[in-house]
């Protein structure tokens, strides 16, 4: 009897004692049996590490690593490097999986289609009410629509239909594909999966789509996404401005002209959104820091097709970044 391939489920862990059990249990209860759960404790200061160790004692499919706090990217990369599965999937430690058969479904798709990765959907809910779904990421294309298309073409299709999300947990990957193309996460930055995900599509020769939502995404206060700390917001803005700039440099030489236009315009849209967030920074140091990042990356705007990007590019050249941001704040207030 042929042994079914192993999949590695990588779960970075940081101060999630309240939610970790539900996350891990949703994996361990899967009907598919040949998997490993890799819990990477990123220097948690609550009881998360103890919970990880308890799973290690109770289930031989669980591996636990305790590291100093180095961030989400380091933990994901560490998990990939220490994984033994043919396939890899990522799960955030405050989220959970709702379908007990989902790994079995993924393995069947990966083995049948010989795909580099599967692109999937999610359900979002607020922490105080798990039973109420507040958003489902739509995927309005299927495997028939993308047959014979490159990863770049598929990415542009998803963007045009507003079906694209950069989250790492939405991609179920062939491990060899990740290793061959050195698709590790850039460390010590926020929104690291934004860059990683785009490059995933760039290198992929074959992609599969799974349209049914199964991933339950928890929205909670004071997470990386929802923080109101201005120093953290400043770093998020700076990181995303730089990511947009780096991605345009990476993608500007691709051959598929129509797909390139769609993708690069999406990078400019992302850049523009973060540029405008800068005007809301109250602390002068934070404002100046982001202004300097915009000064160093302002060439991004020249790639945008919308009139507002071209006007902003011209104004910044004439009056400078800080004066443009002050003017923009007046216009938007």
C-alpha positions as CSV (number, residue, x, y, z in Angstrom):
1,X,0.0,0.0,0.0
2,X,1.4,3.4,-1.0
3,X,2.0,5.8,1.9
4,X,0.3,9.0,1.6
5,X,2.6,12.1,1.6
6,X,3.3,14.0,4.7
7,X,2.3,17.6,5.1
8,X,3.9,20.0,7.6
9,X,1.6,22.4,9.4
10,X,3.7,25.3,10.7
11,X,2.2,27.4,13.6
12,X,4.3,30.3,14.9
13,X,3.3,30.9,18.6
14,X,3.5,34.2,20.5
15,X,1.4,35.0,23.6
16,X,-1.7,33.2,22.5
17,X,-2.6,31.1,25.5
18,X,-6.3,32.0,25.1
19,X,-6.6,30.6,21.6
20,X,-3.8,28.1,21.0
21,X,-5.7,25.0,22.1
22,X,-8.5,25.6,19.6
23,X,-6.0,26.2,16.8
24,X,-3.9,23.1,17.4
25,X,-6.9,20.9,18.1
26,X,-8.4,21.8,14.8
27,X,-5.3,20.3,13.1
28,X,-4.9,17.3,15.3
29,X,-8.6,16.3,14.7
30,X,-8.1,16.2,10.9
31,X,-9.2,13.0,9.2
32,X,-5.9,12.9,7.3
33,X,-3.3,11.3,9.4
34,X,0.2,11.7,7.9
35,X,1.1,15.2,9.0
36,X,3.3,16.9,11.5
37,X,2.5,20.0,13.5
38,X,5.5,22.3,14.1
39,X,4.9,24.7,17.0
40,X,7.5,27.5,16.9
41,X,7.3,29.3,20.3
42,X,8.6,32.8,19.5
43,X,9.7,33.7,23.1
44,X,6.1,33.8,24.5
45,X,5.8,35.4,28.0
46,X,2.5,33.8,28.9
47,X,1.6,30.1,29.2
48,X,1.8,29.4,25.4
49,X,5.1,27.6,25.7
50,X,3.7,25.3,28.4
51,X,0.7,24.5,26.2
52,X,3.1,23.6,23.4
53,X,5.0,21.3,25.6
54,X,1.8,19.6,26.7
55,X,0.9,18.8,23.1
56,X,4.5,17.4,22.6
57,X,3.9,15.0,25.4
58,X,0.5,13.9,24.2
59,X,0.9,13.5,20.4
60,X,3.9,12.2,18.5
61,X,2.9,14.2,15.4
62,X,3.7,17.4,17.3
63,X,7.2,19.1,17.2
64,X,8.0,22.0,19.5
65,X,10.7,24.6,19.3
66,X,11.3,27.3,21.8
67,X,13.2,30.3,20.5
68,X,14.0,33.8,21.6
69,X,11.6,36.4,20.2
70,X,12.6,37.1,16.6
71,X,9.2,37.7,15.0
72,X,6.7,35.9,12.8
73,X,8.9,35.7,9.7
74,X,11.8,34.1,11.5
75,X,9.3,31.6,13.1
76,X,7.8,30.6,9.7
77,X,11.3,30.3,8.1
78,X,12.4,28.2,11.1
79,X,9.4,26.0,10.7
80,X,10.1,25.4,7.0
81,X,13.7,24.6,7.6
82,X,12.8,22.1,10.3
83,X,9.9,20.5,8.4
84,X,9.9,17.0,6.8
85,X,6.7,17.1,4.8
86,X,6.4,17.0,1.1
87,X,3.9,19.9,1.5
88,X,3.7,22.9,3.8
89,X,0.9,24.9,5.2
90,X,0.9,27.8,7.6
91,X,-1.7,28.5,10.3
92,X,-1.7,31.5,12.6
93,X,-1.9,30.5,16.3
94,X,-5.1,32.5,17.1
95,X,-7.0,31.1,14.1
96,X,-8.4,27.6,13.5
97,X,-9.6,25.2,10.8
98,X,-13.3,24.5,10.4
99,X,-13.2,21.5,8.1
100,X,-11.8,18.2,9.5
101,X,-11.3,16.8,6.0
102,X,-9.5,19.8,4.6
103,X,-6.0,18.4,4.7
104,X,-7.1,15.3,2.9
105,X,-8.8,17.5,0.2
106,X,-5.6,19.5,-0.2
107,X,-3.4,16.4,-0.5
108,X,-5.7,15.0,-3.2
109,X,-5.5,18.2,-5.2
110,X,-1.7,18.6,-4.8
111,X,-1.0,15.0,-5.8
112,X,-3.5,15.0,-8.7
113,X,-2.6,18.4,-10.2
114,X,1.1,18.3,-9.4
115,X,0.7,21.9,-8.4
116,X,3.2,24.3,-6.8
117,X,0.6,25.7,-4.4
118,X,-3.1,25.9,-3.8
119,X,-4.7,29.4,-3.4
120,X,-7.6,29.3,-0.9
121,X,-10.1,31.5,0.9
122,X,-11.0,32.4,4.5
123,X,-13.8,33.4,6.8
124,X,-13.2,36.3,9.2
125,X,-14.8,36.7,12.6
126,X,-14.4,39.0,15.6
127,X,-12.9,37.5,18.7
128,X,-15.9,38.2,20.9
129,X,-18.2,36.3,18.6
130,X,-16.9,33.2,16.8
131,X,-20.3,32.3,15.5
132,X,-20.8,35.4,13.4
133,X,-18.9,35.5,10.1
134,X,-18.1,39.1,9.2
135,X,-16.3,38.5,5.9
136,X,-15.6,35.7,3.4
137,X,-12.9,36.3,0.9
138,X,-14.5,35.7,-2.5
139,X,-12.8,33.7,-5.2
140,X,-14.7,34.1,-8.4
141,X,-12.5,32.0,-10.6
142,X,-12.0,28.3,-10.7
143,X,-9.4,25.8,-12.0
144,X,-11.1,25.9,-15.5
145,X,-10.5,29.6,-15.7
146,X,-6.8,29.3,-14.9
147,X,-5.9,26.3,-17.0
148,X,-2.7,26.8,-18.9
149,X,-2.1,30.3,-17.4
150,X,1.1,31.4,-15.7
151,X,1.3,32.4,-12.1
152,X,1.6,36.1,-13.1
153,X,-1.6,35.9,-15.2
154,X,-3.5,34.2,-12.4
155,X,-2.3,36.8,-9.9
156,X,-3.6,39.6,-12.2
157,X,-6.9,37.8,-12.6
158,X,-7.4,37.6,-8.8
159,X,-6.4,41.3,-8.4
160,X,-8.8,42.4,-11.1
161,X,-11.7,40.5,-9.5
162,X,-10.8,41.8,-6.0
163,X,-10.2,38.2,-5.0
164,X,-6.5,38.5,-4.0
165,X,-5.1,38.3,-0.4
166,X,-1.5,38.1,0.5
167,X,-1.8,36.0,3.7
168,X,0.6,33.1,3.9
169,X,-2.1,30.9,5.5
170,X,-4.1,30.9,2.2
171,X,-1.3,29.1,0.3
172,X,-0.7,25.3,0.6
173,X,2.7,24.8,-0.9
174,X,4.9,22.1,-2.3
175,X,8.0,22.3,0.0
176,X,10.5,21.7,-2.9
177,X,9.0,24.6,-4.7
178,X,9.6,26.9,-1.7
179,X,13.2,25.7,-1.2
180,X,14.1,25.7,-4.9
181,X,13.1,29.3,-5.3
182,X,14.3,30.4,-1.9
183,X,10.8,31.6,-1.0
184,X,11.5,32.4,2.6
185,X,10.0,35.4,4.5
186,X,11.9,38.6,4.8
187,X,12.6,39.0,8.5
188,X,12.1,41.9,11.0
189,X,9.3,43.5,9.0
190,X,5.5,43.7,9.2
191,X,3.4,42.4,6.3
192,X,6.2,40.0,5.3
193,X,3.7,37.7,3.6
194,X,2.8,40.5,1.1
195,X,6.2,40.3,-0.6
196,X,6.4,36.5,-0.1
197,X,3.0,35.8,-1.7
198,X,3.6,37.9,-4.8
199,X,6.8,36.1,-5.5
200,X,5.1,32.8,-5.0
201,X,2.9,33.6,-8.0
202,X,5.9,34.9,-9.9
203,X,7.8,31.6,-9.7
204,X,4.8,29.2,-9.9
205,X,4.4,27.1,-13.0
206,X,1.2,25.5,-11.9
207,X,-1.4,26.7,-9.4
208,X,-4.7,25.2,-8.1
209,X,-7.7,27.1,-6.7
210,X,-9.8,25.9,-3.8
211,X,-12.9,28.1,-3.5
212,X,-14.6,26.9,-0.3
213,X,-13.7,28.8,2.9
214,X,-12.3,26.6,5.7
215,X,-9.8,28.9,7.4
216,X,-11.3,30.8,10.3
217,X,-9.5,34.1,10.7
218,X,-9.8,35.8,14.2
219,X,-9.8,39.6,14.4
220,X,-8.8,40.6,17.9
221,X,-7.7,43.8,19.6
222,X,-4.0,44.7,19.9
223,X,-2.9,42.1,17.3
224,X,-0.4,43.0,14.6
225,X,-3.2,44.0,12.3
226,X,-5.4,46.0,14.7
227,X,-2.8,47.7,16.9
228,X,-3.3,51.4,17.7
229,X,0.2,52.0,19.0
230,X,1.6,54.7,16.8
231,X,5.2,53.4,16.9
232,X,3.9,50.1,15.5
233,X,1.8,51.9,13.0
234,X,4.8,53.9,11.9
235,X,6.8,50.7,11.3
236,X,3.9,49.1,9.5
237,X,3.7,52.1,7.1
238,X,7.4,52.2,6.5
239,X,7.6,48.5,5.9
240,X,4.7,48.5,3.4
241,X,6.1,51.5,1.6
242,X,9.4,49.7,1.1
243,X,7.7,46.4,0.2
244,X,5.7,48.2,-2.6
245,X,8.9,49.8,-3.9
246,X,10.8,46.5,-3.8
247,X,8.0,44.6,-5.5
248,X,7.8,47.1,-8.4
249,X,11.6,46.7,-8.9
250,X,11.1,43.0,-8.9
251,X,8.1,42.8,-11.3
252,X,8.7,45.7,-13.7
253,X,10.7,43.6,-16.2
254,X,8.2,40.7,-16.5
255,X,7.1,40.0,-20.1
256,X,3.3,39.7,-19.8
257,X,2.5,43.4,-20.4
258,X,-1.2,43.3,-19.4
259,X,-0.6,41.3,-16.3
260,X,2.3,43.5,-15.3
261,X,0.1,46.6,-15.7
262,X,-2.5,45.2,-13.3
263,X,0.0,43.9,-10.7
264,X,2.1,47.1,-10.6
265,X,-1.0,49.3,-10.4
266,X,-2.0,47.2,-7.4
267,X,1.4,47.9,-5.8
268,X,1.0,51.6,-6.4
269,X,-2.5,51.4,-4.8
270,X,-1.0,49.8,-1.7
271,X,1.7,52.4,-1.6
272,X,-0.8,55.3,-2.0
273,X,-2.9,54.0,0.9
274,X,0.1,53.9,3.2
275,X,1.3,57.3,2.1
276,X,-2.0,58.8,3.1
277,X,-1.9,57.0,6.5
278,X,1.2,59.1,7.2
279,X,-0.8,62.3,7.5
280,X,-2.6,60.9,10.5
281,X,0.6,60.4,12.5
282,X,0.6,62.8,15.5
283,X,4.1,62.3,16.8
284,X,6.6,64.5,14.9
285,X,9.3,61.8,15.0
286,X,7.0,59.2,13.5
287,X,5.8,61.6,10.8
288,X,9.3,62.6,9.8
289,X,10.4,59.0,9.7
290,X,7.7,58.0,7.3
291,X,8.2,61.2,5.3
292,X,11.8,60.2,4.7
293,X,10.7,56.7,3.6
294,X,8.3,58.3,1.1
295,X,11.2,60.6,-0.1
296,X,13.3,57.5,-0.8
297,X,10.6,55.5,-2.5
298,X,8.5,58.2,-4.2
299,X,9.4,56.8,-7.7
300,X,6.6,54.3,-7.1
301,X,4.0,56.9,-7.9
302,X,5.3,57.3,-11.5
303,X,4.2,53.7,-12.3
304,X,0.6,54.5,-11.4
305,X,-2.0,55.1,-14.1
306,X,-4.5,57.1,-12.1
307,X,-4.5,60.9,-12.4
308,X,-4.1,61.3,-8.6
309,X,-0.8,59.4,-8.6
310,X,0.6,61.6,-11.4
311,X,-0.5,64.8,-9.7
312,X,1.0,63.6,-6.4
313,X,4.3,62.7,-8.1
314,X,4.4,66.2,-9.7
315,X,3.6,68.0,-6.4
316,X,6.2,66.1,-4.4
317,X,8.8,67.1,-7.0
318,X,7.8,70.8,-6.7
319,X,7.1,71.2,-3.0
320,X,8.6,68.2,-1.3
321,X,7.2,65.3,0.6
322,X,6.4,67.0,3.9
323,X,4.6,69.9,2.3
324,X,2.7,67.6,0.1
325,X,1.5,65.6,3.1
326,X,0.5,68.7,5.0
327,X,-1.5,69.9,1.9
328,X,-3.1,66.4,1.5
329,X,-4.2,66.5,5.1
330,X,-5.8,69.9,4.6
331,X,-7.6,68.7,1.5
332,X,-8.9,65.5,3.2
333,X,-9.9,67.0,6.5
